[in-house]
Amino acid sequence: MKHVSLLLLATALSFGAAQAQNEMDAYRYSKNDLVGTARSVSMGGAFGALGGDITGISINPAGIGIYQSSEIVTTLNFQNSEVKTHMVGPQVNAGQFKESKFKFSFDNLAFVNVFPLYNNDVVKSINVGFSYNRLKNFNRKYRMVGKNLSYDMAEYMAQRANYNGVAGDKLDLFSGDNDFRRVWDYEDWMSVLGYNAGIIDQDEEGYYPTSPNPASSNDLFVEEKGSMSTYDFNIGTTFSDIISIGATVSLTDINYRLYSSYIEDYQDNGSFWGMQELQNWMRTDGTGWQVTAGVIVKPIQELRIGVSYHSPTWYNMTDHFAADMYYEYGNGRSGTIPSYGEPTEISDRNGEDAIIDYKLRTPDKWTFSLAGVIGNKAIISADYELTNYRNNMKLFNDNGNALDYGMADPNYYISQDFRNASTLRVGLEYRITDQFSARVGYAWMQSPFKTEVKDHPGDHEVTTDKRSMTQYVLDGDTNYFTYGLGYRFTRNFYTDIAFVMKNSKDDLYAFTAADKAEFKTNNFQGVMTLGYKF
């Protein structure tokens, strides 16, 4: 049996309906992707000191002050996401699986209006803008299969039930002494599902798995859908063609869907003993707001320096979640334990869900930018971004009070498992002719997880809420390689194209201390922007 450090889990899982989120939920909605106009993306997103571009404004609002004419712009994104998983560790005939998904989307639609101030040599215009920007695409699916697990979900269920310390008669859904709804609202769902399906049982020494041996094989499937988008209202200006300032107020919308299935099979002396399948459904909707401010200084014509601050985004969130446990034993006993109601389809559960309202504060971040302009031929640009995951990413209850459960609080786990993370973006643009430009870039996003979390995952329980969605991915560093072209058809009309290759190597777990799977992501994007200046 693997050793699992779950000493805090009992307390964490006893808070019932008051707590139904964990640090991985907070992280999912706090990390953005490399997205934007084709020009900015092709330069690795390094646009914080340049301005005059919609994505540049989203990085540093002072960029709106650079505009000298009004503009309308839109961007199309064609993305193919490929995920490969391969289990490592004590696995026999572990499978390697590849899942691909194609997605088309509008990444932005924006309008900037320049209001000239005549007879003013210091401030020549006040510029305002509105833009819709897609911050993140959640769409992906992946599968993980392995054999001869050293630690299975039945044992994990037993440990959760033991640390939770609730007697079996309190978990029994079929007991007339228990209120069906109260059991789901206040008890750990893994314990409830496992006990009522007969996967775990209790004696005088505590809970134990009823299977004779560890699982002989496992199969995890996860599909995620949705997106995160923002609506930005910008204003800015430039003083004496040297200092540009700007500010943005953003309204953000989250739409996230998840379905997962986890199957384990058991054998006894080479014969089928039993199996179980845990299915989870979750739907999350949220709205939030953020403010951003920035400055760009041009001390000489060839040099631009930018600094911007992005406040946390404050979200109002609602989760709908449900789970079913199907079980089948060799003695003919089988059935399904549904939470709250019966499902009708595997992909869209139409039963009654548990509903939790809560609030989320994402990290704030600083961006420091530097760009050099070489005549009318070339631009070299770099951004450094620091995101404060450890101190400012927090979960709150529906009343806005920070969750305060001591060391079992998910905010405590955030402070223990996360660090401040860096992002570096660099880009180059070369104007081949007055109409034709070529661009190339690179971006690196550092993993926000502390080294010890990735090196010793069995000592870190991250799914510390009562839900049964136990799978999680520990992100590694992410790399983006970008390139693209720009062409001006006329003085007013232009188009840009960009291509993005994204890769990362992460760690996937079906539950805490389960055998790890390598989780490799390779995305290829084609981005096209159409713009008109007037």
C-alpha positions as CSV (number, residue, x, y, z in Angstrom):
1,M,0.0,0.0,0.0
2,K,1.3,3.4,-0.8
3,H,1.6,5.8,2.0
4,V,-0.7,8.8,1.7
5,S,-0.4,11.9,3.8
6,L,-4.1,12.7,4.3
7,L,-3.9,13.8,8.0
8,L,-5.9,16.9,7.2
9,L,-8.5,15.3,5.0
10,A,-10.9,14.3,7.8
11,T,-11.4,17.9,8.8
12,A,-11.6,19.0,5.2
13,L,-14.3,16.5,4.3
14,S,-16.4,17.2,7.3
15,F,-17.5,20.7,6.3
16,G,-20.3,19.3,4.1
17,A,-22.3,21.7,2.0
18,A,-20.2,24.7,3.3
19,Q,-17.2,23.6,1.2
20,A,-17.4,22.2,-2.3
21,Q,-14.4,23.7,-4.1
22,N,-10.6,23.0,-4.0
23,E,-7.4,24.6,-5.1
24,M,-7.6,23.0,-8.6
25,D,-10.9,24.8,-9.2
26,A,-9.3,28.1,-8.3
27,Y,-6.3,27.4,-10.6
28,R,-8.5,26.4,-13.6
29,Y,-10.0,29.8,-13.8
30,S,-6.9,31.8,-12.9
31,K,-4.5,30.7,-15.7
32,N,-4.9,32.2,-19.1
33,D,-3.5,31.1,-22.5
34,L,-1.6,32.8,-25.3
35,V,-4.4,34.4,-27.3
36,G,-5.0,37.6,-29.2
37,T,-4.6,39.2,-32.6
38,A,-2.5,37.4,-35.1
39,R,0.2,40.2,-35.0
40,S,0.7,40.0,-31.3
41,V,0.5,36.2,-31.2
42,S,3.0,35.7,-33.9
43,M,5.4,37.8,-31.8
44,G,4.9,35.5,-28.8
45,G,2.5,37.9,-27.2
46,A,5.3,40.4,-26.4
47,F,3.3,43.5,-26.9
48,G,3.3,45.3,-23.6
49,A,5.5,48.2,-24.6
50,L,4.3,48.6,-28.2
51,G,0.6,49.4,-28.1
52,G,-1.5,50.2,-31.1
53,D,-2.9,46.7,-31.0
54,I,-5.9,45.2,-29.3
55,T,-4.0,42.5,-27.6
56,G,-1.3,45.1,-26.6
57,I,-4.1,47.0,-24.9
58,S,-5.1,43.9,-22.9
59,I,-1.5,43.5,-21.7
60,N,-0.9,47.2,-21.1
61,P,-3.9,49.6,-21.3
62,A,-1.5,52.4,-22.1
63,G,-1.2,50.9,-25.6
64,I,-4.5,52.5,-26.5
65,G,-2.8,55.9,-26.2
66,I,-0.5,55.0,-29.1
67,Y,-3.4,54.9,-31.6
68,Q,-3.4,57.8,-34.1
69,S,-6.5,56.7,-36.1
70,S,-9.6,54.7,-35.3
71,E,-9.8,51.0,-36.0
72,I,-12.1,48.0,-36.1
73,V,-10.6,44.5,-35.9
74,T,-11.6,40.9,-35.5
75,T,-9.6,37.6,-35.1
76,L,-10.5,34.1,-36.1
77,N,-8.8,31.1,-34.4
78,F,-8.5,27.5,-35.8
79,Q,-7.1,25.2,-33.1
80,N,-6.3,21.5,-33.0
81,S,-5.6,20.1,-29.6
82,E,-3.8,16.8,-29.1
83,V,-3.3,15.1,-25.8
84,K,-1.1,12.0,-25.2
85,T,-1.2,10.1,-21.9
86,H,1.1,7.2,-20.8
87,M,1.1,5.7,-17.4
88,V,4.4,5.4,-15.6
89,G,5.5,3.5,-12.5
90,P,4.6,-0.1,-11.6
91,Q,2.5,-0.6,-14.7
92,V,2.3,-3.7,-16.9
93,N,1.1,-3.2,-20.5
94,A,0.1,0.4,-19.7
95,G,-1.5,1.9,-22.7
96,Q,-0.5,5.1,-24.5
97,F,-3.5,7.0,-25.8
98,K,-3.9,10.1,-28.0
99,E,-7.0,12.2,-28.2
100,S,-7.5,15.1,-30.6
101,K,-10.1,17.9,-30.8
102,F,-10.6,20.6,-33.4
103,K,-12.1,24.0,-32.4
104,F,-13.0,27.1,-34.3
105,S,-13.6,30.4,-32.5
106,F,-13.7,34.2,-32.7
107,D,-10.9,35.3,-30.4
108,N,-11.7,39.0,-30.4
109,L,-13.8,41.7,-31.9
110,A,-12.8,45.3,-31.1
111,F,-13.3,48.9,-31.8
112,V,-11.0,51.9,-31.0
113,N,-12.1,55.5,-31.5
114,V,-9.6,58.4,-31.5
115,F,-11.1,61.8,-30.5
116,P,-8.7,64.5,-31.6
117,L,-8.1,67.5,-29.3
118,Y,-7.4,70.4,-31.6
119,N,-5.0,73.3,-30.6
120,N,-3.5,71.1,-27.9
121,D,0.2,70.3,-28.5
122,V,0.6,68.2,-25.3
123,V,-2.4,65.9,-25.5
124,K,-3.4,65.4,-29.1
125,S,-6.3,63.0,-28.5
126,I,-8.3,61.0,-26.1
127,N,-8.7,57.4,-27.2
128,V,-11.5,55.0,-26.1
129,G,-12.1,51.4,-27.0
130,F,-14.2,48.3,-26.5
131,S,-13.2,44.8,-27.2
132,Y,-14.4,41.2,-26.7
133,N,-11.4,38.9,-26.1
134,R,-11.4,35.1,-25.6
135,L,-9.0,34.4,-22.7
136,K,-9.1,30.6,-22.7
137,N,-10.5,27.6,-24.4
138,F,-11.3,24.7,-22.1
139,N,-12.0,22.2,-24.9
140,R,-10.0,19.0,-24.6
141,K,-10.5,15.3,-23.9
142,Y,-8.1,12.6,-22.7
143,R,-8.0,9.0,-21.6
144,M,-5.6,7.1,-19.3
145,V,-5.4,3.3,-19.1
146,G,-3.2,1.1,-16.9
147,K,-2.9,-2.3,-15.3
148,N,-1.7,-3.8,-12.0
149,L,-2.3,-0.7,-9.9
150,S,-0.3,-0.5,-6.7
151,Y,-3.0,1.7,-5.1
152,D,-6.6,1.7,-6.2
153,M,-9.7,3.8,-5.7
154,A,-11.3,1.3,-3.4
155,E,-8.4,1.7,-1.0
156,Y,-8.5,5.5,-1.5
157,M,-12.2,5.5,-0.7
158,A,-11.5,3.5,2.5
159,Q,-8.9,6.0,3.6
160,R,-11.1,8.9,3.0
161,A,-13.9,7.3,5.0
162,N,-11.5,6.4,7.8
163,Y,-10.1,9.9,8.1
164,N,-13.5,11.4,7.9
165,G,-14.5,9.2,10.8
166,V,-18.3,8.9,10.0
167,A,-19.9,5.6,11.0
168,G,-21.4,3.5,8.1
169,D,-24.9,3.8,9.4
170,K,-24.7,7.6,8.8
171,L,-23.6,7.0,5.2
172,D,-26.4,4.5,4.4
173,L,-28.7,5.9,1.8
174,F,-31.2,3.1,2.2
175,S,-31.6,3.5,5.9
176,G,-34.9,5.0,7.0
177,D,-33.2,6.7,9.8
178,N,-31.2,9.0,7.4
179,D,-32.4,11.9,5.4
180,F,-31.4,11.1,1.8
181,R,-30.7,14.8,0.9
182,R,-28.8,15.5,4.1
183,V,-26.4,12.6,3.4
184,W,-25.4,14.0,0.0
185,D,-25.3,17.6,1.3
186,Y,-23.0,16.9,4.3
187,E,-21.0,13.8,3.8
188,D,-18.0,12.9,1.7
189,W,-19.3,11.7,-1.6
190,M,-16.5,9.2,-2.2
191,S,-17.4,7.6,1.2
192,V,-21.1,7.6,0.4
193,L,-20.8,6.1,-3.0
194,G,-18.2,3.5,-2.0
195,Y,-20.1,2.3,1.1
196,N,-23.5,2.0,-0.6
197,A,-22.1,0.2,-3.6
198,G,-20.3,-2.3,-1.3
199,I,-16.9,-1.2,-2.5
200,I,-15.8,-0.5,1.0
201,D,-17.2,-1.8,4.3
202,Q,-16.6,-1.2,8.0
203,D,-15.6,-3.3,11.0
204,E,-14.3,-2.6,14.5
205,E,-11.0,-1.5,13.0
206,G,-12.5,0.9,10.5
207,Y,-13.2,1.0,6.7
208,Y,-11.5,-1.4,4.3
209,P,-11.8,-2.4,0.6
210,T,-14.0,-5.4,0.0
211,S,-12.1,-6.5,-3.1
212,P,-9.6,-9.3,-2.6
213,N,-6.7,-7.6,-4.5
214,P,-5.8,-4.2,-5.9
215,A,-7.5,-3.4,-9.1
216,S,-6.2,-5.3,-12.2
217,S,-6.8,-2.4,-14.6
218,N,-8.1,1.1,-14.7
219,D,-9.6,3.4,-17.3
220,L,-10.1,7.2,-16.9
221,F,-11.8,9.3,-19.5
222,V,-12.3,13.1,-19.2
223,E,-14.0,15.6,-21.5
224,E,-14.0,19.3,-20.9
225,K,-15.8,22.1,-22.8
226,G,-16.3,25.8,-22.5
227,S,-14.4,29.0,-22.6
228,M,-13.5,32.1,-20.6
229,S,-14.1,35.5,-22.3
230,T,-13.7,39.2,-21.3
231,Y,-15.4,42.4,-22.3
232,D,-12.9,45.3,-22.0
233,F,-13.6,49.0,-21.8
234,N,-10.5,51.1,-22.4
235,I,-9.4,54.7,-22.2
236,G,-6.0,56.3,-22.6
237,T,-3.9,59.1,-24.1
238,T,-0.4,60.2,-24.8
239,F,1.5,63.3,-23.4
240,S,3.9,65.1,-25.7
241,D,4.5,61.9,-27.7
242,I,6.6,60.5,-24.8
243,I,4.3,59.1,-22.0
244,S,1.2,57.1,-22.7
245,I,-1.2,56.1,-20.0
246,G,-4.3,53.9,-20.0
247,A,-6.9,52.1,-17.9
248,T,-9.2,49.2,-18.5
249,V,-12.3,47.9,-16.8
250,S,-13.0,44.2,-17.7
251,L,-16.1,42.1,-17.3
252,T,-15.3,38.4,-17.5
253,D,-17.6,35.4,-18.3
254,I,-16.8,31.7,-17.5
255,N,-18.6,28.8,-19.1
256,Y,-17.1,25.4,-18.1
257,R,-18.4,21.8,-18.5
258,L,-16.8,18.5,-17.4
259,Y,-17.7,14.9,-17.7
260,S,-15.5,12.1,-16.4
261,S,-15.6,8.3,-16.1
262,Y,-13.3,6.2,-14.0
263,I,-13.4,2.4,-14.2
264,E,-11.6,-0.2,-12.2
265,D,-11.7,-4.0,-12.7
266,Y,-10.8,-6.6,-10.1
267,Q,-9.7,-10.3,-10.4
268,D,-9.5,-13.1,-7.9
269,N,-7.2,-16.0,-8.9
270,G,-7.4,-14.9,-12.6
271,S,-11.2,-14.8,-12.6
272,F,-13.5,-11.8,-12.8
273,W,-14.4,-10.6,-9.2
274,G,-16.0,-7.2,-9.9
275,M,-15.8,-3.7,-11.3
276,Q,-17.0,-0.2,-10.6
277,E,-17.4,2.9,-12.7
278,L,-17.5,6.4,-11.2
279,Q,-19.1,9.1,-13.3
280,N,-19.0,12.8,-12.6
281,W,-20.7,15.8,-14.2
282,M,-20.0,19.4,-13.4
283,R,-21.2,22.7,-14.9
284,T,-19.7,26.0,-13.8
285,D,-20.9,29.5,-14.7
286,G,-19.3,32.7,-13.4
287,T,-19.0,36.4,-14.0
288,G,-16.3,38.7,-12.7
289,W,-14.7,42.1,-13.0
290,Q,-11.1,43.4,-13.1
291,V,-9.3,46.7,-13.4
292,T,-5.9,47.2,-15.2
293,A,-3.7,50.3,-15.5
294,G,-0.4,50.9,-17.3
295,V,2.1,53.3,-18.7
296,I,4.4,53.3,-21.7
297,V,7.4,55.7,-21.8
298,K,9.3,56.5,-25.0
299,P,12.4,58.3,-23.9
300,I,13.9,58.2,-27.4
301,Q,12.3,57.2,-30.7
302,E,14.0,53.8,-30.7
303,L,13.1,52.7,-27.2
304,R,9.8,52.0,-25.4
305,I,9.4,50.9,-21.8
306,G,6.1,49.6,-20.4
307,V,4.7,48.7,-17.0
308,S,1.2,47.5,-16.2
309,Y,-0.7,46.1,-13.2
310,H,-3.6,43.7,-13.5
311,S,-5.8,43.5,-10.4
312,P,-7.3,40.2,-9.3
313,T,-10.6,39.3,-11.0
314,W,-13.4,39.0,-8.5
315,Y,-15.9,36.2,-9.6
316,N,-19.3,35.2,-8.5
317,M,-19.4,31.5,-9.3
318,T,-22.1,28.7,-9.4
319,D,-21.2,25.0,-9.6
320,H,-23.7,22.3,-10.5
321,F,-22.3,18.8,-9.9
322,A,-23.5,15.2,-9.8
323,A,-22.0,11.7,-9.6
324,D,-23.1,8.1,-10.1
325,M,-21.4,4.9,-9.1
326,Y,-22.1,1.7,-11.1
327,Y,-20.9,-1.5,-9.7
328,E,-21.0,-5.2,-10.8
329,Y,-19.7,-8.2,-8.9
330,G,-19.1,-11.8,-10.0
331,N,-21.8,-13.1,-7.7
332,G,-24.4,-11.3,-9.8
333,R,-24.9,-8.3,-7.6
334,S,-25.0,-5.0,-9.6
335,G,-26.6,-1.6,-9.5
336,T,-26.1,2.2,-9.7
337,I,-25.9,4.7,-6.8
338,P,-27.0,8.0,-8.2
339,S,-26.5,11.3,-6.4
340,Y,-29.7,13.4,-6.3
341,G,-31.3,11.7,-9.3
342,E,-31.1,9.3,-12.2
343,P,-29.0,10.2,-15.3
344,T,-30.6,9.8,-18.8
345,E,-27.5,10.2,-21.0
346,I,-23.8,9.6,-20.3
347,S,-22.8,13.0,-21.8
348,D,-25.6,15.2,-20.4
349,R,-27.0,14.2,-17.0
350,N,-30.6,15.4,-16.7
351,G,-31.0,14.5,-13.0
352,E,-31.0,16.8,-10.1
353,D,-27.7,18.4,-9.2
354,A,-26.0,19.7,-6.1
355,I,-25.7,23.5,-6.5
356,I,-23.1,25.6,-4.7
357,D,-22.6,29.4,-5.0
358,Y,-19.2,30.8,-4.0
359,K,-16.8,33.5,-4.9
360,L,-13.3,33.4,-6.3
361,R,-10.4,35.9,-6.4
362,T,-7.8,35.2,-9.0
363,P,-4.1,36.3,-8.7
364,D,-3.0,39.8,-9.6
365,K,0.0,40.2,-11.8
366,W,2.6,42.8,-13.0
367,T,4.0,43.0,-16.5
368,F,7.3,44.7,-17.4
369,S,8.0,45.4,-21.1
370,L,10.8,46.6,-23.3
371,A,10.8,47.2,-27.0
372,G,13.3,48.5,-29.5
373,V,12.4,50.0,-32.8
374,I,15.1,49.9,-35.5
375,G,14.3,52.6,-38.1
376,N,11.2,51.6,-40.1
377,K,12.4,48.1,-40.6
378,A,12.4,46.0,-37.4
379,I,10.9,45.7,-33.9
380,I,12.4,43.7,-31.0
381,S,10.1,43.2,-28.0
382,A,10.1,41.4,-24.6
383,D,7.6,41.1,-21.7
384,Y,8.2,39.7,-18.3
385,E,5.1,38.8,-16.2
386,L,4.9,37.8,-12.6
387,T,1.6,36.3,-11.3
388,N,0.9,36.1,-7.6
389,Y,-0.7,32.7,-7.3
390,R,0.4,31.9,-3.7
391,N,-0.9,34.9,-1.9
392,N,-3.8,36.3,-3.9
393,M,-5.6,33.3,-5.4
394,K,-8.4,32.6,-2.9
395,L,-11.9,31.0,-2.5
396,F,-14.7,32.6,-0.5
397,N,-18.2,31.5,0.5
398,D,-21.3,33.0,-1.0
399,N,-21.3,35.8,1.6
400,G,-17.8,36.9,0.6
401,N,-16.1,35.6,3.7
402,A,-12.8,33.8,3.2
403,L,-13.0,30.1,4.0
404,D,-11.5,29.7,7.4
405,Y,-11.1,26.1,8.2
406,G,-7.6,26.2,9.6
407,M,-5.1,23.9,7.9
408,A,-7.9,22.1,6.0
409,D,-9.0,25.2,4.2
410,P,-8.4,25.1,0.5
411,N,-6.8,28.6,0.8
412,Y,-4.3,27.0,3.1
413,Y,-3.5,24.4,0.5
414,I,-3.1,27.1,-2.1
415,S,-0.5,28.8,0.1
416,Q,1.3,25.5,0.6
417,D,1.2,24.1,-3.0
418,F,1.5,27.2,-5.2
419,R,4.2,29.8,-5.8
420,N,4.5,33.0,-7.8
421,A,5.0,32.1,-11.4
422,S,6.9,33.9,-14.2
423,T,6.0,34.3,-17.9
424,L,8.5,35.4,-20.5
425,R,7.5,36.5,-24.0
426,V,9.8,37.7,-26.8
427,G,9.1,38.7,-30.4
428,L,10.6,40.1,-33.6
429,E,9.0,41.8,-36.5
430,Y,10.8,42.7,-39.7
431,R,9.2,44.8,-42.4
432,I,10.2,43.3,-45.7
433,T,8.4,45.9,-47.8
434,D,6.1,48.8,-46.9
435,Q,3.2,46.3,-47.2
436,F,4.7,43.0,-46.2
437,S,6.0,42.0,-42.7
438,A,7.3,38.8,-41.2
439,R,7.2,37.9,-37.5
440,V,8.5,35.3,-35.1
441,G,8.2,34.8,-31.3
442,Y,8.5,32.6,-28.3
443,A,6.7,32.4,-24.9
444,W,7.5,30.4,-21.7
445,M,5.0,30.0,-18.9
446,Q,6.4,28.7,-15.6
447,S,4.4,26.1,-13.7
448,P,2.9,27.7,-10.6
449,F,3.2,24.5,-8.5
450,K,6.0,24.2,-6.0
451,T,8.6,21.6,-6.9
452,E,7.8,19.4,-3.9
453,V,4.2,19.1,-5.0
454,K,5.2,17.6,-8.4
455,D,8.0,15.5,-6.9
456,H,6.0,14.1,-4.0
457,P,2.3,14.2,-5.1
458,G,1.3,11.5,-2.6
459,D,2.0,13.9,0.2
460,H,-0.3,16.6,-1.2
461,E,-4.1,16.1,-1.2
462,V,-5.5,18.7,-3.6
463,T,-9.1,17.5,-4.0
464,T,-10.0,18.4,-0.4
465,D,-13.8,19.0,-0.9
466,K,-16.6,16.5,-0.5
467,R,-17.2,16.0,-4.3
468,S,-16.1,12.8,-6.0
469,M,-14.2,14.5,-8.9
470,T,-10.8,13.3,-7.9
471,Q,-8.8,13.5,-11.1
472,Y,-6.4,16.4,-11.5
473,V,-3.5,17.6,-13.7
474,L,-0.3,19.2,-12.3
475,D,0.8,21.5,-15.0
476,G,4.5,21.7,-16.0
477,D,6.1,24.6,-17.8
478,T,4.4,25.5,-21.1
479,N,6.3,26.6,-24.3
480,Y,4.9,28.5,-27.3
481,F,6.7,28.8,-30.6
482,T,5.1,31.3,-32.9
483,Y,5.5,32.9,-36.4
484,G,3.4,34.8,-38.9
485,L,3.0,37.3,-41.6
486,G,1.2,40.7,-42.1
487,Y,0.1,42.3,-45.3
488,R,-1.5,45.8,-45.9
489,F,-3.8,45.7,-48.9
490,T,-4.4,49.5,-48.7
491,R,-3.6,52.3,-46.3
492,N,-6.7,51.4,-44.4
493,F,-7.2,47.6,-44.7
494,Y,-4.8,44.9,-43.5
495,T,-4.7,41.2,-42.5
496,D,-2.3,39.3,-40.3
497,I,-1.9,35.5,-39.9
498,A,-0.1,33.6,-37.2
499,F,0.7,30.0,-36.3
500,V,1.2,28.8,-32.8
501,M,2.8,25.5,-31.6
502,K,2.1,24.9,-27.9
503,N,3.6,22.0,-25.9
504,S,3.7,21.1,-22.3
505,K,4.5,18.0,-20.2
506,D,2.2,17.6,-17.2
507,D,1.3,14.9,-14.6
508,L,-2.1,13.3,-14.5
509,Y,-3.6,11.5,-11.5
510,A,-7.0,9.8,-11.2
511,F,-6.9,10.5,-7.5
512,T,-4.3,11.4,-4.9
513,A,-1.4,8.9,-4.7
514,A,-2.6,7.0,-7.7
515,D,-0.1,5.9,-10.3
516,K,1.0,8.9,-12.4
517,A,0.4,9.3,-16.1
518,E,2.5,11.5,-18.3
519,F,0.2,14.1,-19.8
520,K,1.6,15.7,-23.0
521,T,-0.2,18.5,-24.8
522,N,0.6,19.6,-28.3
523,N,-1.6,22.3,-29.8
524,F,-1.4,23.8,-33.2
525,Q,-3.3,27.1,-33.9
526,G,-3.9,29.1,-37.0
527,V,-4.9,32.7,-36.3
528,M,-6.2,35.3,-38.8
529,T,-6.9,39.0,-38.0
530,L,-8.7,41.4,-40.3
531,G,-8.5,45.1,-39.5
532,Y,-9.7,48.4,-40.9
533,K,-8.3,51.8,-39.9
534,F,-10.1,55.0,-40.5
